[in-house]
Each structure stands twice: as structure tokens, then as C-alpha cells.
Amino acid sequence: MSEYVHADARGASVGLVERREFVLEQGLEVACGLRLAPVSVAYETYGTLNRDGTNAILVLHALTGDSHAAGYYAGEDAKPGWWDIMIGPGKPLDTDRYFVICSNVLGGCMGSTGPASIDPQTGKPFGSDFPVLTIGDMVRVQRRLLDHLGVDRLLCAVGGSVGGMQVLEWSVRYPDRVFSAIPLATTTKHSAQAIAFNEVARQAIMADPQWNGGHYYEGARPGHGLAVARMIGHITYLSDESMRHKFDRRLQDRCDLSFNFEADFQVESYLRYQGNKFVERFDANSFLYLTKAADYFNLEKEWGNGSLVAAFARARARYLVTSFTSDWLYPTYQSKAMVQAMKKNGLDVSFCEIEAPWGHDAFLLPNERLDTLMGGFLERMERELEKERARKTTAAGANGHAL
Amino acid sequence: MSEYVHADARGASVGLVERREFVLEQGLEVACGLRLAPVSVAYETYGTLNRDGTNAILVLHALTGDSHAAGYYAGEDAKPGWWDIMIGPGKPLDTDRYFVICSNVLGGCMGSTGPASIDPQTGKPFGSDFPVLTIGDMVRVQRRLLDHLGVDRLLCAVGGSVGGMQVLEWSVRYPDRVFSAIPLATTTKHSAQAIAFNEVARQAIMADPQWNGGHYYEGARPGHGLAVARMIGHITYLSDESMRHKFDRRLQDRCDLSFNFEADFQVESYLRYQGNKFVERFDANSFLYLTKAADYFNLEKEWGNGSLVAAFARARARYLVTSFTSDWLYPTYQSKAMVQAMKKNGLDVSFCEIEAPWGHDAFLLPNERLDTLMGGFLERMERELEKERARKTTAAGANGHAL
């Protein structure tokens, strides 16, 4: 048993895991009309798919996440996957019961095909010749991965933020393949303010001379621009209240103001650290492409000809929609709008606004209320899926078609 | 009569104006301990100081404002001063009754001494050798200007945002020289979130290689960094609601998404335009110094040993405090905290939270409610000042000291 496998009140770890790769040799034609081939997808799975294939849960990561959602890699430092508090034996996404899948999005930089991948046409990294993608493109690739894994229908698709957009897209694009869906801290379309923050972050990257029009892989990378972009994003992930609790006006390593442009305040030092740390792990072009995909996402325009109610008319999933009181990036009114549109279609919807001071990031932090909600919802979904299958078997038997 | 002098429902224009200069040859020792000499101050005045010197109003501009608060410059395009809607005959700051003064802050780049000024020690622009300033330093220079203009006591000090910080500083630093004060849309200290936004904006400037450690005046200026800094600030001046009204997800000059990194949405195009326009008129180093001064501002620490109530114990002014519902940069709770501290000192305080969707910028926009509040408050202040003078004269007469 690995030294990493420990259990606590929140459940146990899935232990050592490995990143796998799925290659879609024929690739796909993405929304802008270009063909991208081959397409690689980095993914991980936790738990075991049952014989009936009814226990699969697809976890969709947020903007800068990756396929490493739970457990530990061998030989690396002991930082667990990004949603390890949620995935594992005895945790809400209980790997003793469910088969959990997480893949890196198309356009990302953590193993899946993205702007840093080699363009087969040139033998060099795509850079800004990579096609601009949509959330729909990401979801289409994920569907191919599920085909490959033998998962016909998901018990649940779950994710927060940009991951929540993918959840919504899944439930509308492939209604027959999603039994239930948990969009967390997300929206059906970015507000002007959310687009504005992303655009300024992109401008920070593109203003860095080392960005070099997107073709920088053979030279120095646009680290300064990417760090600023990350800092901007980071402020939107927190809240006025959480920043006051965490930093207030406390000074960093000094007893008085510096009267220079060093970091006087802890919050400044924190942001600089976050910016610099991000540069080590993330590709600037991926940041551009993924924020653009998030800005383009517009469920009502894409699927409802401008009407959100019409968009959800396609959906068949049972939903658990969750927002957080202090999330000002995707405020509760946006979740309420989607809940209303779902209800107008007679869909089975649970909605909860969770009281939490931590801003948008709340969905990633330990939260008992969220654990209970998600765990309870998934158990109900298991039972309902079982009932549905029993009904179908009985109906088929009554019609003389059983076996 | 100038062609620019036109009257409307909001009152008339002050017409053609000129920027003047006041030079403080001996300069001053600023808060960090360095001496800055000489110090130039660009200023404008509108209306006439009365014989008793009781009708002077000092207007304090916000972060990137200037001394040109009202009227028009000769021979330039017809854009009026930044608060022309508020200052003029028949307007709330009625120049038929009041003598209105506005000066560019120390550290600015619109005529007053700042980092782009020549350092007499080297004969070259200061750049980042300019001392880091405080709001208190700015106010001390303004006091010298008032001495020069023969104004012993202000009928009122008025300003919004960083201008409001100067109003507060005036009322506490020079209690005997401020009969009344109108701090608008402001705070007694920046929240961690406000510092965070300023810090990211500063990082955007300092990440621009053309910033060159602050010494760029002989070469290309850090325009890309400054534009990004301005865009960040601009988002914080608006609100989620106002951005939705103004832009929502409307596309710019196109009927569909571009699938490239041009500005797809109007809000993107607007921000790029605002960023680029700003670079033409503002100096990047001034942006660094002025945001730092705003971040350093902390009335309770400076004047109350950590207690806001103790800080206002020094004050003698009558206050009109105003906040705006959708201002999330300096939210109403911050105005309420200062009102509470003023009241605990038995000060005469009026407080109003104005319902307005326009975010922090609301104080600069036409607003009948604000006009009425400010106009009414100033009239009351005139009467009260008159009463106070009458009381003093009577008291002096009763004691046989009259004349």
C-alpha cells in the first residue's frame, strides 16, 4: 500500500495514479471549420466501470486545470490531484462505487493537443496557428474518449466554472448520454464583465514582446505577460471578503511601508507569487485559447436560437445546480436563470446557493454542505437510473421482448 | 462671449479658462523623508474669492484627473473640464457664488511636479528616483497653494475616489481650515481587493520592457503596459450591471465570432480603445506613484493610531458623505464606517447612498440626486458659516473687543 494512501474524515485517497493517453488519429473538424488531426487526450480514471456501464462520472476541469483530479503520481512531490478532496473511497465521488474519468481539455497544455503541440503540417508547434476552439469542441473530444472507454451513458457529468460550462454543453449536445449533471459555480454565457477580465488578461500576454505573435516556443516565453494575466484572474476567483480575511492590509516581512515599489502588502506578495508559480506550469497560448473558448460559450445562442428555455428543451438530464454567495465572477443570478429555464422544460432540477465567503474558488475548497449535496444527489441518481432500467426491462418483458 | 459659453438645464459653462502655475521654490520634505524642491503646482480657478474669503471651494481630482475641472481651453477641441457638469454658473458648485479651485496633484503628470519632471540634481527626469508620496504630501502642497491664493479657510473641500481621500485628509490634517467636506465614493483605506487591482496594474507597467526600471523618458514609453493597467482600472470603475447595459455580449463590427484574437465583443474593443487613449495622455510612472499613494492611504493608522474614531476626533468639518449602490471598488460599507466614526465624535454628518447602476464612475456622471444633495449642502454651509461669523462678532462685541 502506498505511503500516499491515507484515510481521514473526508474519506481515503485513490492512491497512486497514472496519466494515460488516448489518440484520435482521424482528429476532428472543429467549430471554426478547420480539421485538427491527430488529437491526443490526456486522461485519468479512478475506480472501476461496472458490468452494466452505469456508474461512470465525468469530471470536467476548470480553465487551468488538468486530468490529474485525484490521487498521487509516483516519484513526485506529494501534492494530490486538484479535486482530491472530492474524489476517492468514501468521498462524494466515491471511487468504491463510481468510475470517475477526467481528461485535459482540447487546447490545454497538460497532455492534450493544444497550441504547444506539433503541427504535423510544419513539424513545429502550432502557436497561434492553432484553431480557436469552443467549449463544444472540447466536449466532442471527450465524447470520443468515452466511446473509447466503453461508456455509453454517464451517470453524471460534474464540474465547476469553465468545467461547469462543459457540463451544460454535454447535457444539451448529447442529451441521451448524460443521466445527470452537476454544473457548479458556472454560467450559460459570460457577462460583459467576465469577458472584460479575460480580454485584459489576454492583452497582458499579447503585450509581452516575448509572446512574439504566438510563436515563442523556440525562444523565451512570455512569462511576464502570463503572470499578470494570472494575477488578474486570481482576483476574480476570490472575493472582497475573503481577501480581507486572508490579507486585509497586513504588511509583508516589514514593520512599515517601504516607500518603494517592492511588495509592501501581503496581498501584493501573494499575487506576485501566484503569477510566477503559474508561469512554471502553464502555456500562455493555452491561456489565450481557453479564455476565448469560455468567452465564446453561449448556450442559448448555440442551442436555443437566443432562448435559454429553447436550449434546455433538448436536455434530458437531472440537474444539481450550485452557486456560492460571494462568487462575483458567476453570480447566483446567472445560476438562477439556468434553473428557471430548466424548470420551464419540466426537468428535474435541484438548486442550492451555498453561503461561502471564498468567492468563485469556493467550489474547489472543502465544504461540507457541497459534499452532502453532491453525495446525496449521486446516490439518488444511482437509484433513479436503476429504477429506469428496471422499468425498461419490465416494459420489454410485458411486450414479450425480454431476453 | 465665447462660443463655448452655453447654458442648459444644468446651468452655464464657466467659459474659457487657463491653467496657471504656482511654484513653491523651497519645496517640501515629503513623508518618506526626502526633500523635493522646487515644487510646481498646476491649477485653475473659477469664480471670484469674496472680500471675506469665505466662499472658496477646493475640488480634488481622482487618480488620473487634472486641474482642468471646468470650462474650455482656447484653441483646443471643445471637450470641457472633467467636472464641468458640476462647476459653473447655476450648477451645484455655482461659480456666481463660490470661488472654485482645482490643482493637479503632486506626483501627477498634468503640470504639477511628478516623476516626469526634471530632477535638479541630474538635469534629467526623475523617473523612479522620484520619492514615493502619500495623500498627505499632496494635501500639504495644496495648503501652500491656498496660502498663496489668500484662502485661510475653505467653505468646502470636495472630491470623489482618490479625490475623496484628499478631502478626508484635509479635514483631519487641517481641521481649522476646512469648514465642510464632501467625500464622494471613497474610503478611509483601501481594501485588500483594491490594493490587489492596483498592484496588478503596476505589475503590468513594470513588466513592459520599455518601462526600463522607470527611466524611459529618452526612449520609447511603456505604452503596452500602461494600456493594460488602464483596462484593469477601467473594469473596476464600472459595474457588472452597467457593463451589461452598455455592452452585454454585443459583437463589434461583425455579425459572427471571428475565431481569432481580434476584438469580437464591443466590450473588448471599448477596453482596447480606453487603454490606448489613456497612453496618449498619461505618464506610466505617475500611474505607479499615484496608485501607491492611494494604497498607502490609511486615515486611522496615520491620525488615530489604528482607530478611525480617534482619527476623526481631530476633525471640525461638517460632512456630506455619499456612496453609490453599485460601486464595488469603494462599497457603501466603507462609507458607513467613516460616517459612524464621525458621528461618534459628535460631528455634523449627512450620509446618502445613491441608487445608481454605473459603478464607481457614478460620481462623475450626471445625477440629479447628487446635484441636489451637493447644492443644498453648500447653501446650508454658507448660512452656517455666516451664522458662526455673526456669533463670533457678537461675542467679541459683548466682550468689548468689537473693532
Boltz contact constraints between the chains, C-beta under 6 A:
constraints:
  - contact:
      token1: [A, 32]
      token2: [B, 259]
      max_distance: 6.0
  - contact:
      token1: [A, 132]
      token2: [B, 259]
      max_distance: 6.0
  - contact:
      token1: [A, 191]
      token2: [B, 240]
      max_distance: 6.0
  - contact:
      token1: [A, 192]
      token2: [B, 243]
      max_distance: 6.0
  - contact:
      token1: [A, 192]
      token2: [B, 244]
      max_distance: 6.0
  - contact:
      token1: [A, 192]
      token2: [B, 247]
      max_distance: 6.0
  - contact:
      token1: [A, 192]
      token2: [B, 248]
      max_distance: 6.0
  - contact:
      token1: [A, 192]
      token2: [B, 267]
      max_distance: 6.0
  - contact:
      token1: [A, 193]
      token2: [B, 240]
      max_distance: 6.0
  - contact:
      token1: [A, 193]
      token2: [B, 243]
      max_distance: 6.0
  - contact:
      token1: [A, 195]
      token2: [B, 265]
      max_distance: 6.0
  - contact:
      token1: [A, 195]
      token2: [B, 267]
      max_distance: 6.0
  - contact:
      token1: [A, 196]
      token2: [B, 235]
      max_distance: 6.0
  - contact:
      token1: [A, 196]
      token2: [B, 267]
      max_distance: 6.0
  - contact:
      token1: [A, 196]
      token2: [B, 271]
      max_distance: 6.0
  - contact:
      token1: [A, 199]
      token2: [B, 268]
      max_distance: 6.0
  - contact:
      token1: [A, 199]
      token2: [B, 271]
      max_distance: 6.0
  - contact:
      token1: [A, 200]
      token2: [B, 231]
      max_distance: 6.0
  - contact:
      token1: [A, 200]
      token2: [B, 232]
      max_distance: 6.0
  - contact:
      token1: [A, 203]
      token2: [B, 228]
      max_distance: 6.0
  - contact:
      token1: [A, 204]
      token2: [B, 204]
      max_distance: 6.0
  - contact:
      token1: [A, 204]
      token2: [B, 228]
      max_distance: 6.0
  - contact:
      token1: [A, 207]
      token2: [B, 224]
      max_distance: 6.0
  - contact:
      token1: [A, 207]
      token2: [B, 228]
      max_distance: 6.0
  - contact:
      token1: [A, 224]
      token2: [B, 207]
      max_distance: 6.0
  - contact:
      token1: [A, 228]
      token2: [B, 203]
      max_distance: 6.0
  - contact:
      token1: [A, 228]
      token2: [B, 204]
      max_distance: 6.0
  - contact:
      token1: [A, 228]
      token2: [B, 207]
      max_distance: 6.0
  - contact:
      token1: [A, 231]
      token2: [B, 200]
      max_distance: 6.0
  - contact:
      token1: [A, 232]
      token2: [B, 200]
      max_distance: 6.0
  - contact:
      token1: [A, 235]
      token2: [B, 196]
      max_distance: 6.0
  - contact:
      token1: [A, 240]
      token2: [B, 191]
      max_distance: 6.0
  - contact:
      token1: [A, 240]
      token2: [B, 193]
      max_distance: 6.0
  - contact:
      token1: [A, 243]
      token2: [B, 192]
      max_distance: 6.0
  - contact:
      token1: [A, 243]
      token2: [B, 193]
      max_distance: 6.0
  - contact:
      token1: [A, 244]
      token2: [B, 192]
      max_distance: 6.0
  - contact:
      token1: [A, 247]
      token2: [B, 192]
      max_distance: 6.0
  - contact:
      token1: [A, 248]
      token2: [B, 192]
      max_distance: 6.0
  - contact:
      token1: [A, 257]
      token2: [B, 296]
      max_distance: 6.0
  - contact:
      token1: [A, 259]
      token2: [B, 32]
      max_distance: 6.0
  - contact:
      token1: [A, 259]
      token2: [B, 132]
      max_distance: 6.0
  - contact:
      token1: [A, 265]
      token2: [B, 195]
      max_distance: 6.0
  - contact:
      token1: [A, 267]
      token2: [B, 192]
      max_distance: 6.0
  - contact:
      token1: [A, 267]
      token2: [B, 195]
      max_distance: 6.0
  - contact:
      token1: [A, 267]
      token2: [B, 196]
      max_distance: 6.0
  - contact:
      token1: [A, 268]
      token2: [B, 199]
      max_distance: 6.0
  - contact:
      token1: [A, 271]
      token2: [B, 196]
      max_distance: 6.0
  - contact:
      token1: [A, 271]
      token2: [B, 199]
      max_distance: 6.0
  - contact:
      token1: [A, 296]
      token2: [B, 257]
      max_distance: 6.0
